Amino acid sequence: MKRRLLLGAACALAMFGARADAQRTHVLIVTGLSGDPVFKQSFNKVATTVRDVARTKWGVSDSSLIVLTEDSLPGPLSRGRSTKDGVANAFMSLSQRVQPGDVVLVLLVGHGSGEGPASKVNLPGVDATAADYATWVSGFTKQTVVFVNAATGSGDFVPVLKGPGRVVVTATRSAVEKNESMFAGLFAQAVSSEAADADKDGRISVLEAFRFTTREVAKVYESTGRMQTEHAQISDSVRATTVSFGKSATSNDPRVVALVAERQALESEVAVLRGKKASMDSVAYERELERLLIAIAEKSAAIRAAGGKP
């Protein structure tokens, strides 16, 4: 029985990672210099769409939802200006709120350019580089960071930012693809639309959003008879299946609610343990991982027995 529980839990976690309902989500949206009212309207529309869906469908609290725009003064959309210092302060603010196992979504929208670590998205004043963003996200070692650069010429961000516990998505696969991009608007549509929910579980995984967006981008170019000048890329498609946005179904049964909370705590322990793997004795690591996986499987069995969704 113990072996069956362990194998079941290990297979599930190996394929899909910790359950999505164990993750709290924190969101940082940065829109850069538009240079034109049309672009400004487009950038703000993307930011508004993602902000609204994060607030209403993902359950992200206002204190964990930061939108920065080029505007000098805060407004209905923005909590501050998207200067380099403003972005750095936003990362600092989120770092004080996150817990192990949480998800941090970073979305950059604007005009960009690529030059390795010096790649950037144009901001008011001094531009932050890919190297700067890599420094800012380096402290989120116990969280999953989903970093989406939906700007033009964004491809060089992937090698600079990719790493353990991160999924990096860019609108282009190279710095050469500098033409106006369709990716940002369609990505916003993906995370806010049931059409991207391929498995119909009520949540949108990062991979589902990526696949939907790339398909729709291709359709736009095909429908207009133009050569496609943007090709999105993703750094880790396997991990991208483990991160989903949206609320999970809840139960009115207090027994189920308590069991789910206990399982979430155990899953957070797994996330913390994985972060310590490199510094732990391998035998001790495997023993502790086995204990947690068995406990998670037992909680899932108890939830199922109580009539809840495992």
C-alpha positions as MATLAB code, in Angstrom:
seq = 'MKRRLLLGAACALAMFGARADAQRTHVLIVTGLSGDPVFKQSFNKVATTVRDVARTKWGVSDSSLIVLTEDSLPGPLSRGRSTKDGVANAFMSLSQRVQPGDVVLVLLVGHGSGEGPASKVNLPGVDATAADYATWVSGFTKQTVVFVNAATGSGDFVPVLKGPGRVVVTATRSAVEKNESMFAGLFAQAVSSEAADADKDGRISVLEAFRFTTREVAKVYESTGRMQTEHAQISDSVRATTVSFGKSATSNDPRVVALVAERQALESEVAVLRGKKASMDSVAYERELERLLIAIAEKSAAIRAAGGKP';
ca = [
       0.000    0.000    0.000;
       2.777    2.394    0.958;
       4.648    1.671   -2.263;
       1.497    2.214   -4.333;
       0.882    5.577   -2.660;
       4.478    6.633   -3.197;
       4.518    5.653   -6.864;
       1.238    7.428   -7.525;
       2.366   10.640   -5.868;
       5.825   10.543   -7.415;
       4.472   10.066  -10.934;
       1.973   12.890  -10.535;
       4.531   15.330   -9.167;
       7.182   14.332  -11.672;
       4.814   15.021  -14.558;
       2.911   18.006  -13.317;
       4.730   19.392  -10.265;
       2.887   20.582   -7.183;
      -0.849   21.107   -7.604;
      -1.797   24.516   -8.948;
      -4.218   25.152   -6.083;
      -1.273   25.153   -3.657;
       0.124   28.257   -5.300;
      -0.623   31.889   -4.544;
      -0.057   34.167   -7.500;
       1.669   37.562   -7.518;
       1.658   39.721  -10.653;
       3.894   42.527  -11.915;
       2.909   44.186  -15.207;
       5.261   46.748  -16.753;
       4.395   48.775  -19.842;
       7.240   50.752  -21.394;
       7.509   53.916  -23.463;
       4.914   53.852  -26.215;
       6.140   56.672  -28.443;
       2.719   56.913  -30.068;
      -0.882   57.186  -28.778;
      -1.851   54.070  -30.721;
       0.837   52.006  -29.025;
       0.001   53.485  -25.643;
      -3.614   52.462  -26.041;
      -2.527   48.966  -27.088;
      -0.092   48.565  -24.174;
      -2.661   49.789  -21.665;
      -5.301   47.450  -23.049;
      -3.006   44.460  -22.500;
      -2.171   45.607  -18.973;
      -5.831   46.222  -18.139;
      -6.918   42.817  -19.450;
      -4.303   40.901  -17.462;
      -4.840   43.004  -14.348;
      -8.595   42.482  -14.443;
      -8.413   38.723  -14.954;
      -5.800   38.418  -12.199;
      -8.048   40.289   -9.822;
     -11.385   38.691  -10.696;
     -10.534   35.136  -11.807;
      -7.145   34.309  -10.277;
      -7.856   35.702   -6.844;
      -4.753   37.911   -6.759;
      -4.964   40.465   -3.966;
      -4.397   44.138   -4.736;
      -1.225   44.130   -2.634;
       0.195   41.373   -4.849;
      -0.892   43.015   -8.122;
       1.380   45.798   -9.365;
       0.961   47.646  -12.668;
       3.545   50.220  -13.747;
       3.087   52.425  -16.823;
       4.912   55.290  -18.513;
       2.528   57.852  -16.988;
       4.146   60.263  -14.546;
       1.292   60.051  -12.038;
      -0.560   56.991  -10.734;
      -4.005   56.519  -12.228;
      -6.846   54.004  -12.440;
      -4.517   51.466  -14.082;
      -1.089   52.270  -12.704;
       0.377   52.117   -9.206;
       3.475   53.973  -10.316;
       5.780   54.870  -13.177;
       7.699   52.192  -15.048;
      11.138   53.660  -14.467;
      14.083   51.405  -13.678;
      13.841   52.348   -9.998;
      10.090   51.835  -10.050;
      10.485   48.310  -11.414;
      13.224   47.493   -8.894;
      11.001   48.694   -6.057;
       8.113   46.588   -7.345;
      10.262   43.452   -7.232;
      11.333   44.361   -3.717;
       7.704   44.805   -2.672;
       6.719   41.396   -4.045;
       9.745   39.716   -2.453;
       8.369   40.741    0.942;
       4.997   39.094    0.239;
       5.850   35.787   -1.422;
       5.898   32.438    0.335;
       7.536   29.153   -0.709;
       5.640   27.524   -3.556;
       4.050   30.748   -4.812;
       4.032   31.891   -8.434;
       5.348   35.275   -9.578;
       4.171   36.399  -13.022;
       6.146   39.219  -14.640;
       4.782   40.676  -17.888;
       6.703   43.259  -19.912;
       4.909   45.069  -22.729;
       6.518   47.588  -25.056;
       9.239   48.245  -27.596;
      12.390   46.266  -27.031;
      15.788   45.535  -28.458;
      18.245   42.719  -28.037;
      21.907   42.625  -27.212;
      22.477   39.685  -24.874;
      22.496   40.750  -21.208;
      22.087   44.369  -22.358;
      18.741   43.610  -24.023;
      15.956   45.871  -22.844;
      12.401   47.121  -23.051;
      12.300   50.895  -23.447;
      11.312   52.620  -20.193;
      11.018   56.256  -19.107;
      14.551   57.395  -18.307;
      17.286   54.781  -17.958;
      16.310   51.388  -19.377;
      16.505   48.242  -17.285;
      18.450   45.480  -19.014;
      17.909   41.739  -19.141;
      20.797   41.458  -16.684;
      18.947   43.789  -14.293;
      15.808   41.660  -14.473;
      17.885   38.528  -13.894;
      19.269   40.118  -10.737;
      15.804   41.131   -9.532;
      14.283   37.658   -9.980;
      17.316   35.853   -8.526;
      15.934   36.216   -5.015;
      12.784   34.217   -5.804;
      14.469   30.844   -5.309;
      11.555   29.226   -3.486;
       8.928   30.401   -5.948;
       8.172   29.709   -9.594;
       8.823   32.786  -11.731;
       6.953   33.100  -15.032;
       8.708   35.885  -16.922;
       6.933   36.986  -20.107;
       8.643   39.579  -22.276;
       5.980   40.419  -24.836;
       8.016   43.221  -26.401;
       9.632   43.296  -29.812;
      13.212   42.062  -30.155;
      12.862   40.117  -26.913;
      14.493   36.814  -27.833;
      17.794   37.448  -26.048;
      16.018   37.536  -22.687;
      15.704   33.737  -22.611;
      19.385   32.777  -22.207;
      19.896   35.582  -19.690;
      16.913   34.797  -17.434;
      16.298   31.066  -17.770;
      17.117   28.917  -14.769;
      15.702   26.495  -12.197;
      12.209   27.376  -11.081;
      11.595   29.734  -13.998;
       9.634   29.768  -17.219;
      10.761   32.491  -19.614;
       8.535   33.389  -22.571;
       9.458   35.896  -25.259;
       7.464   37.276  -28.166;
      10.356   36.678  -30.548;
      13.095   34.090  -30.874;
      15.814   36.581  -31.686;
      16.751   40.218  -31.355;
      16.411   40.600  -35.128;
      12.613   40.272  -35.027;
      11.914   43.937  -34.308;
       8.698   44.565  -36.226;
       5.482   45.369  -34.386;
       4.459   42.276  -32.457;
       1.026   40.670  -32.188;
       2.071   38.555  -29.218;
       1.187   40.828  -26.278;
      -2.473   41.334  -27.157;
      -3.019   37.687  -27.989;
      -1.254   36.526  -24.827;
      -3.610   38.730  -22.797;
      -6.495   37.119  -24.658;
      -5.096   33.658  -23.917;
      -4.888   34.067  -20.142;
      -8.352   35.631  -19.982;
     -10.199   33.359  -22.414;
     -11.749   29.926  -22.040;
     -10.620   29.248  -25.608;
      -7.058   28.672  -24.370;
      -8.177   26.145  -21.741;
      -7.315   23.010  -23.729;
      -8.042   20.503  -20.949;
     -11.176   22.380  -19.795;
     -10.208   22.343  -16.123;
     -11.168   25.976  -15.606;
      -7.552   27.125  -15.385;
      -5.007   28.294  -17.975;
      -1.541   26.783  -17.758;
       1.444   28.741  -19.019;
       1.909   26.176  -21.778;
      -1.764   26.404  -22.790;
      -1.468   30.195  -22.979;
       1.750   29.960  -24.980;
       0.357   27.463  -27.476;
      -2.866   29.425  -27.934;
      -0.948   32.649  -28.485;
       1.491   31.194  -31.009;
      -1.367   29.619  -32.971;
      -3.316   32.872  -33.059;
      -0.234   34.904  -34.035;
       0.334   32.559  -36.990;
      -3.319   32.908  -38.006;
      -3.042   36.718  -38.091;
      -0.109   36.623  -40.485;
      -1.679   33.891  -42.601;
      -4.996   35.718  -42.890;
      -3.277   38.877  -44.115;
      -0.898   37.102  -46.477;
       2.183   38.466  -44.739;
       5.414   36.691  -43.936;
       5.524   35.969  -40.207;
       8.126   38.204  -38.575;
       7.740   37.042  -34.975;
       8.231   33.586  -33.509;
       7.678   33.215  -29.777;
       9.800   30.938  -27.626;
       9.519   29.330  -24.203;
      12.400   28.201  -22.028;
      10.845   25.229  -20.223;
       7.695   23.677  -21.671;
       7.648   20.924  -19.037;
       7.564   23.303  -16.084;
       5.097   25.463  -18.034;
       2.537   22.655  -17.658;
       2.827   22.830  -13.852;
       1.864   26.497  -13.492;
      -1.750   27.504  -14.021;
      -3.748   30.656  -13.445;
      -7.293   30.669  -12.120;
      -9.217   29.543   -9.076;
      -9.714   25.873   -8.318;
     -13.100   24.513   -7.408;
     -13.707   24.637   -3.676;
     -15.862   22.536   -1.373;
     -18.440   23.570    1.204;
     -17.510   20.577    3.356;
     -15.225   21.802    6.164;
     -13.524   18.392    6.279;
     -12.507   18.699    2.637;
     -11.415   22.312    3.068;
      -9.194   21.328    6.003;
      -7.693   18.372    4.131;
      -6.958   20.527    1.079;
      -5.229   23.120    3.284;
      -3.127   20.375    4.867;
      -2.159   19.036    1.457;
      -1.236   22.527    0.254;
       1.069   22.914    3.247;
       2.763   19.636    2.387;
       3.157   20.682   -1.247;
       4.764   23.935   -0.142;
       7.207   21.832    1.895;
       8.082   19.928   -1.281;
       8.812   23.218   -3.057;
      11.095   24.304   -0.211;
      12.827   20.917   -0.127;
      13.539   21.018   -3.853;
      15.203   24.384   -3.364;
      17.549   22.790   -0.811;
      18.426   19.719   -2.896;
      21.843   20.950   -4.030;
      22.963   21.574   -0.452;
      21.534   18.406    1.113;
      22.901   14.900    1.519;
      21.284   12.862   -1.267;
      20.054   10.109    1.063;
      18.475   12.600    3.457;
      16.872   14.438    0.540;
      15.331   11.280   -0.942;
      14.082   10.144    2.484;
      12.379   13.460    3.183;
      10.934   13.665   -0.327;
       9.501   10.159    0.057;
       7.880   11.105    3.361;
       6.247   14.180    1.848;
       5.043   12.381   -1.288;
       3.420    9.633    0.741;
       1.750   12.208    2.986;
       0.438   14.108   -0.051;
      -0.930   10.909   -1.598;
      -2.641   10.013    1.687;
      -4.240   13.473    1.863;
      -5.471   13.129   -1.721;
      -6.978    9.736   -0.900;
      -8.688   11.231    2.172;
     -10.068   14.129    0.097;
     -11.429   11.673   -2.457;
     -12.987    9.541    0.273;
     -14.657   12.648    1.719;
     -16.239   13.410   -1.633;
     -13.884   16.198   -2.614;
     -11.936   16.734   -5.828;
      -8.483   15.091   -5.441;
];
